[in-house]
């Protein structure tokens, strides 16, 4: 579950059924894990890739994303700026709720993501 948002692979229909990552007005800490718990609770299969398939995590700069060395700097910066984040306890609580219900928690309403936006398309020639 650590850094699972750096590589989450799911079929398109399940992504739309679960409405993607929770779009909460908080720092993105744990939102990828919430989504993985929701996918599991919805019955999505998990496949663990064996050797030699590996996923590498690109290290965050100190205090920009979570790292063991930068944890204090990150949370100090968030507290200083008044930016909330999802705590470990909140994540465990939501995951436990999904386990008890046997169903995912859906956080985004209809119209989530860029559904209401018109994006210009361009093509490289």
C-alpha positions in Angstrom: 0.0 0.0 0.0 3.0 2.4 0.3 3.2 4.6 -2.7 0.5 2.6 -4.4 -0.7 5.6 -6.4 2.6 5.8 -8.3 1.5 2.7 -10.1 -2.2 1.7 -9.9 -3.5 -0.4 -12.8 -7.2 -1.0 -13.0 -9.6 -1.7 -15.8 -11.5 1.3 -17.2 -15.0 0.3 -16.1 -13.9 -0.4 -12.5 -12.1 3.0 -12.4 -15.3 4.7 -13.5 -17.5 2.6 -11.1 -15.3 3.6 -8.2 -15.1 7.2 -9.5 -11.3 7.4 -9.3 -9.2 8.7 -6.4 -11.2 10.6 -3.8 -11.2 14.3 -4.8 -11.0 15.8 -1.3 -9.6 19.2 -0.5 -6.7 17.9 1.4 -3.0 17.0 0.8 -3.0 13.8 -1.3 -1.5 11.6 1.4 -3.2 8.2 1.6 -5.8 8.9 -1.1 -4.2 6.3 -3.3 -4.5 3.8 -0.5 -8.2 4.7 0.1 -8.8 3.9 -3.6 -7.0 0.5 -3.4 -9.1 -0.4 -0.4 -12.2 0.6 -2.3 -11.1 -1.5 -5.3 -10.5 -4.5 -3.1 -13.9 -4.1 -1.4 -15.6 -3.9 -4.8 -14.2 -7.3 -5.7 -11.5 -6.2 -8.1 -8.9 -8.9 -8.4 -5.3 -8.2 -7.2 -2.4 -9.5 -9.2 1.0 -9.5 -7.7 3.6 -9.3 -10.5 6.5 -11.7 -10.0 10.1 -11.4 -11.0 11.5 -9.8 -13.1 8.6 -7.3 -13.3 9.4 -4.4 -11.0 7.9 -1.0 -10.3 10.3 1.7 -9.3 9.3 4.7 -7.1 10.8 8.0 -8.0 11.9 9.6 -4.8 10.3 12.8 -3.7 12.3 15.9 -2.7 12.6 16.3 1.1 9.3 17.6 2.4 7.4 17.5 -0.9 6.0 14.0 -0.6 6.4 11.4 2.1 9.8 9.8 2.7 11.1 8.5 6.0 13.8 11.3 6.0 11.4 14.0 5.0 8.3 13.1 7.1 8.9 15.8 9.7 9.5 18.5 7.1 6.4 17.5 5.1 4.0 17.6 8.0 5.6 20.7 9.4 5.0 22.4 6.1 1.4 21.2 5.9 0.7 22.3 9.5 2.3 25.7 8.9 0.1 26.3 5.8 -3.0 24.9 7.4 -3.3 22.1 4.8 -5.2 19.1 6.2 -4.3 15.5 5.3 -5.8 12.1 5.9 -4.2 10.5 9.0 -3.1 6.9 9.4 -6.0 6.4 11.8 -8.6 7.8 9.3 -7.2 5.5 6.6 -7.5 2.5 8.9 -11.0 3.6 9.9 -12.2 3.9 6.3 -10.5 0.6 5.3 -12.2 -1.2 8.3 -15.6 0.3 7.4 -15.2 -1.1 3.8 -14.2 -4.5 5.2 -17.2 -4.6 7.5 -19.6 -3.4 4.8 -18.1 -5.6 2.1 -18.5 -2.7 -0.2 -16.4 0.3 -1.3 -16.9 3.8 0.0 -17.5 6.2 -2.9 -16.3 9.7 -2.3 -16.8 11.5 -5.6 -20.3 12.5 -6.8 -21.4 12.5 -10.4 -19.4 15.0 -12.4 -16.1 14.0 -10.8 -12.8 14.5 -12.5 -13.0 16.6 -15.7 -16.4 15.3 -16.8 -17.8 18.9 -17.1 -14.8 20.3 -18.9 -14.3 20.6 -22.6 -10.7 20.0 -23.4 -9.1 21.1 -26.7 -7.4 18.4 -28.6 -4.3 18.9 -30.6 -2.2 16.5 -32.6 1.5 16.4 -33.2 2.5 16.2 -36.8 
